[in-house]
Amino acid sequence: MNEFLGLAALVLMILVGSALSSGVEAALLTVNPLRVHELVGRPQPPRGALTLQRLKTRMGRALAVLVIANNAFNIFGSLMLGGYAAQVFQNQGVKGIALALFSIGLTVLVILLGEILPKALGSRFALPVALASASSVSLLLKLMLPMVLLLEQLMPAITAENELTTDEEEIRLLARLGSQTGQIEADEAAMIAKVFQLNDLTARDLMVPRVSAPTLPGQAELASLEAILVATGSSWWVVLGEGVDEVLGVASRDRLLAALVQGLGPTPVAQFSEPVEFVPEMIRADRLLTAFRRRSQTPRVVVDEFGGFVGVIGSDVVLAVLAGWWRRPQFQAAEPTPATNSVVDRG
C-alpha cells in the first residue's frame, strides 16, 4: 500500500510541475508588454514588475527555461514514473493490463491537468500569474544559464530582444476592438482615429481661402465698416494694407464693436489689429494644434512658398477635426461688399 501511495505522490508531483510550467509559459506569452511597461512606470511598481519586464525583453531565454522544465516533467518524469509503476505493480502482484491502463490514465491526466487547463488559466489570468512567477522564473534562468547559453549558440533566435513598439494601424485596431467589446466608448474610439487624421491634413486643407476669408482694409475708418461688422458673424478679421498680400494683423470682432461703442469710429482699423503669426500652407494640423496650445489662440495667416497670403485658419477648425465635425468645405468666392471692393479687386 505504501508503494501505491508513493506512486500517487510521484504522479501528483509530475502533474503539478507540468501544470506550473505550462501555466507560467502561457501567462508570459499572453501578458501585454504595454501593460507591463505601464506598471513599471508607476511611482511604486508592483512586486515582480521589473523582473517581468526584463523577462519580456529577453523572452527567448525565459521560454527556453520553461520548455526545458515542462518537458523534464512530461517526458523524462513520465518515463521514470512508468518504470517505477511497472516495478510497483510487479511487487504488489498486479498483473494483466494494469500498466497499460496506468500509462493511458497518466497521459490523459498530463494532457488535461498538465497542459490544457493550466494554459487556459494562465492565459486568462496572465498578469497576476506572470507577476507572481517572475522571480521564480528569473531564479531558474540563472541556475540554468549555462544550458541556455549553449542553446543560444546552437539557435541564435533565442538571443533576439523584444522591442516595445507600436504603430498607428495597431492603435486604430485596438481602439476599434475596444469599442466593439464595450471596453471604451464608441466616440472615444472615433476620436482616437481623428487624432491620427491630423497628421494627414495640412493648413491648406483646413484653412478658409483668401477669397472667402473675412478681411478689412487697414486704412478704412472703423465707422465705415460698422454695417459689415454687425451683419457678419466672423470672430476675427484679417487686416490688410495696400496690397492683398500685405497683412497688417488680425482684429477681434468684439474689440472692433467695443471701439465703435466707445466712439472711436474715425480711427483706422489698423489701430485695432493684433500681431499675426504666419504659417506655411503645408504645415501639418497636429503641429498647428500644438502651436495653438502653446501660444495665443489668435488665428494664423496661411502663406504660400512665396510668402503670399492664401488663407486663414483658427484653432476651432483643428478641434473640429478631433470632434468629427469638420468636413472638407466647398468654398465659393462671395461677391465683394462695397466697403471692401478695393481690397478684393487687388486680389
C-alpha positions in Angstrom: 0.0 0.0 0.0 2.9 2.4 0.8 4.3 1.8 -2.7 0.9 2.8 -4.2 0.9 6.0 -2.1 4.4 6.7 -3.3 3.3 6.2 -6.9 0.4 8.5 -6.4 2.7 11.2 -4.9 5.0 11.0 -7.9 2.1 11.3 -10.3 0.9 14.4 -8.3 4.4 15.9 -8.5 4.6 15.4 -12.2 1.2 16.9 -12.8 1.9 19.9 -10.6 5.3 20.5 -12.2 3.9 20.3 -15.7 0.9 22.5 -14.8 3.1 25.2 -13.3 5.4 25.2 -16.3 2.6 25.3 -18.8 0.6 28.0 -16.9 3.5 30.3 -16.4 4.6 29.9 -20.1 1.1 30.8 -21.3 1.0 33.8 -18.9 4.3 35.2 -20.0 3.3 34.8 -23.7 -0.1 36.4 -23.2 0.6 39.3 -20.8 0.6 42.6 -22.7 4.0 44.2 -22.8 2.4 47.7 -22.8 0.7 46.8 -19.6 3.9 45.7 -18.0 5.6 48.9 -19.2 2.8 50.9 -17.5 3.2 49.0 -14.3 7.0 49.6 -14.2 6.4 53.4 -14.8 4.3 53.8 -11.7 5.8 55.5 -8.6 5.6 52.2 -6.7 5.7 49.3 -9.2 4.0 46.1 -8.1 6.2 43.3 -6.8 7.7 41.4 -9.7 7.0 44.1 -12.4 10.7 45.0 -13.0 11.7 41.3 -13.2 8.8 40.6 -15.5 9.9 43.5 -17.8 13.4 42.0 -18.0 11.9 38.6 -18.9 9.7 40.0 -21.6 12.7 41.8 -23.1 14.6 38.5 -23.5 11.6 36.3 -24.0 13.5 33.6 -25.8 15.5 32.7 -22.7 12.5 32.6 -20.4 10.7 30.3 -22.9 13.7 28.0 -23.2 13.8 27.6 -19.5 10.1 26.9 -19.2 10.1 24.4 -22.1 13.0 22.5 -20.6 11.3 22.3 -17.3 7.9 21.3 -18.8 9.5 18.6 -20.9 11.5 17.3 -18.0 8.3 16.7 -16.2 6.2 15.4 -19.1 8.8 13.2 -20.9 11.6 12.3 -18.5 9.3 12.2 -15.5 6.7 10.1 -17.2 9.3 7.6 -18.5 10.8 7.3 -15.0 7.3 7.0 -13.5 6.4 4.3 -16.0 9.4 2.2 -14.9 8.6 2.7 -11.3 5.0 1.8 -11.8 5.9 -1.4 -13.5 8.1 -2.4 -10.5 5.3 -1.5 -8.0 2.7 -3.5 -9.9 5.1 -6.4 -10.0 5.8 -6.2 -6.3 2.1 -6.0 -5.5 1.2 -8.9 -7.7 -0.9 -6.8 -10.0 -0.9 -8.4 -13.4 -2.7 -8.0 -16.7 -3.3 -4.7 -18.4 -2.8 -2.6 -15.2 0.4 -1.0 -16.5 -1.2 -0.2 -19.9 -4.2 1.4 -18.1 -1.9 3.3 -15.8 0.0 4.7 -18.8 -3.2 5.7 -20.6 -4.6 7.4 -17.5 -1.3 9.2 -16.8 -1.3 10.5 -20.4 -4.8 11.8 -20.2 -4.1 13.5 -16.8 -1.0 15.2 -18.2 -2.8 16.4 -21.2 -5.8 17.7 -19.3 -4.3 18.8 -15.9 -0.8 19.4 -17.0 -1.3 21.2 -20.3 -4.8 22.3 -21.4 -6.3 23.6 -18.1 -3.1 25.4 -16.8 -2.6 27.1 -20.1 -6.2 28.2 -20.2 -5.9 29.6 -16.7 -2.5 31.2 -17.4 -3.9 33.0 -20.4 -7.0 34.2 -18.6 -5.1 35.5 -15.5 -1.9 36.4 -17.4 -0.9 39.5 -15.5 -1.2 38.2 -11.9 0.3 34.8 -12.8 3.2 36.5 -14.6 3.9 38.9 -11.8 3.8 36.1 -9.2 6.0 33.8 -11.1 8.5 36.3 -12.5 11.0 36.0 -9.6 10.9 32.2 -9.7 11.5 32.1 -13.5 14.3 34.6 -13.1 16.0 32.4 -10.5 15.5 29.3 -12.6 17.0 31.1 -15.5 20.1 32.0 -13.5 20.5 28.3 -12.4 20.1 27.1 -16.0 22.1 29.9 -17.6 25.0 27.7 -18.9 22.5 25.4 -20.7 20.6 28.4 -22.1 23.8 30.0 -23.4 24.7 26.7 -25.1 21.2 26.7 -26.7 21.8 30.3 -27.9 24.9 29.3 -29.7 23.0 26.5 -31.5 19.9 28.6 -32.1 20.7 32.3 -32.3 17.0 33.2 -32.5 16.8 32.8 -28.7 19.0 35.8 -28.2 16.7 38.2 -30.0 15.4 41.1 -27.8 11.8 42.1 -28.0 11.4 45.8 -28.5 8.3 47.6 -27.2 6.9 49.2 -30.4 3.6 50.0 -31.9 2.2 52.0 -34.9 -0.9 53.9 -36.0 -2.6 50.9 -37.5 -2.2 48.8 -34.4 -3.6 51.6 -32.2 -6.5 52.1 -34.5 -7.2 48.4 -34.4 -7.0 48.3 -30.6 -9.4 51.2 -30.3 -11.9 49.6 -32.7 -11.7 46.3 -30.9 -12.1 48.1 -27.5 -15.2 49.8 -28.9 -16.7 46.6 -30.2 -16.2 44.8 -26.9 -17.5 47.8 -24.9 -14.2 48.5 -23.1 -14.1 52.0 -24.4 -16.9 54.3 -25.7 -17.6 54.5 -29.4 -17.0 58.2 -29.5 -13.6 57.8 -27.8 -12.5 55.3 -30.4 -13.6 57.6 -33.1 -11.7 60.5 -31.6 -8.5 58.3 -31.4 -8.8 57.8 -35.1 -9.3 61.5 -35.7 -6.1 62.2 -33.8 -4.2 60.3 -36.4 -6.1 62.1 -39.1 -4.4 65.4 -38.0 -1.1 64.1 -39.3 -2.6 63.6 -42.7 -4.2 67.1 -43.0 -2.4 70.4 -43.6 -3.2 74.0 -43.1 -4.1 74.2 -46.8 -6.8 71.5 -46.3 -8.4 73.3 -43.3 -7.9 77.0 -43.9 -10.5 79.4 -45.1 -9.2 80.5 -48.6 -8.3 84.1 -49.2 -11.3 84.7 -51.4 -13.6 83.6 -48.6 -11.6 84.9 -45.6 -13.0 87.8 -43.7 -10.8 90.8 -44.5 -10.8 94.5 -43.7 -8.8 97.3 -45.3 -6.4 98.7 -42.6 -6.7 102.3 -43.8 -10.5 102.4 -43.7 -12.2 104.2 -40.8 -13.9 101.9 -38.4 -17.2 103.7 -38.7 -17.5 102.9 -42.4 -17.3 99.2 -41.7 -20.0 99.1 -39.0 -22.6 97.5 -41.2 -20.2 94.7 -42.2 -19.1 94.0 -38.6 -22.7 93.8 -37.4 -24.0 91.7 -40.3 -21.1 89.3 -40.4 -20.6 86.7 -37.6 -16.8 86.3 -38.1 -15.0 86.4 -34.8 -11.7 87.6 -36.3 -10.8 89.7 -39.3 -7.6 89.8 -41.3 -6.5 93.5 -41.6 -4.8 94.2 -44.9 -2.6 97.1 -46.1 -2.3 98.5 -49.6 -1.8 95.1 -51.2 -3.7 91.9 -50.7 -0.5 90.2 -49.6 0.3 92.9 -47.1 -1.2 91.6 -43.9 -1.1 94.1 -41.0 -2.5 91.9 -38.4 -5.8 90.4 -37.2 -8.6 92.1 -35.4 -11.1 90.7 -33.0 -14.8 91.5 -33.8 -15.5 92.1 -30.2 -12.7 94.7 -29.9 -13.9 96.4 -33.1 -17.5 96.6 -31.9 -16.4 97.8 -28.5 -14.4 100.6 -30.2 -17.5 101.7 -32.1 -19.5 101.9 -28.8 -16.7 104.0 -27.3 -17.0 106.5 -30.2 -13.7 105.6 -31.9 -15.4 105.3 -35.4 -13.0 107.7 -37.2 -10.0 105.6 -36.2 -8.4 103.4 -38.9 -9.0 99.7 -38.5 -5.2 99.0 -38.4 -5.1 100.7 -35.0 -7.1 97.8 -33.5 -5.2 94.9 -35.1 -3.0 92.5 -33.2 0.3 91.0 -34.3 -0.3 88.0 -36.6 1.6 84.7 -36.8 2.2 83.3 -40.3 2.3 79.6 -41.0 3.1 77.8 -44.2 0.3 76.2 -46.1 1.9 72.7 -45.9 2.2 72.6 -42.1 0.5 69.6 -40.6 -2.6 70.0 -38.5 -1.1 68.3 -35.5 1.8 70.8 -35.3 -0.8 73.6 -35.7 -2.7 72.2 -32.7 0.5 72.2 -30.6 1.2 75.8 -31.7 -2.3 77.0 -30.7 -1.9 75.2 -27.3 1.5 76.7 -26.5 0.9 80.2 -27.8 -2.0 82.6 -28.4 -5.4 81.4 -29.8 -5.5 84.1 -32.4 -6.0 82.8 -36.0 -2.9 82.1 -38.1 -2.5 83.6 -41.5 -1.5 80.9 -44.1 1.1 81.8 -46.7 2.4 80.0 -49.7 6.1 79.3 -50.6 6.4 82.9 -51.8 5.0 84.5 -48.7 1.7 85.4 -50.3 -1.5 85.4 -48.3 -3.6 82.4 -49.2 -5.9 81.9 -46.3 -6.6 82.0 -42.6 -7.0 79.2 -40.0 -8.2 79.1 -36.4 -7.9 76.6 -33.6 -11.6 75.9 -33.8 -11.2 74.2 -37.2 -8.4 71.9 -35.9 -10.5 71.0 -32.8 -13.5 70.3 -35.1 -11.4 67.6 -36.8 -10.9 65.9 -33.5 -14.6 66.2 -32.7 -15.6 64.8 -36.1 -17.5 68.0 -37.0 -15.2 69.1 -39.8 -16.0 68.3 -43.4 -13.9 69.4 -46.4 -15.6 72.6 -47.4 -16.5 73.6 -51.0 -15.7 77.3 -50.9 -17.1 79.8 -53.4 -16.0 83.3 -53.6 -18.6 85.7 -52.2 -19.5 88.8 -54.1 -17.5 91.7 -52.6 -19.3 94.2 -50.5 -18.9 97.9 -51.4 -16.8 98.7 -48.4 -14.2 96.0 -49.3 -14.2 96.2 -53.1 -10.8 97.8 -53.3 -9.3 95.0 -51.3 -10.9 92.2 -53.2 -10.1 93.7 -56.6 -6.4 93.8 -55.8 -6.5 90.1 -55.2 
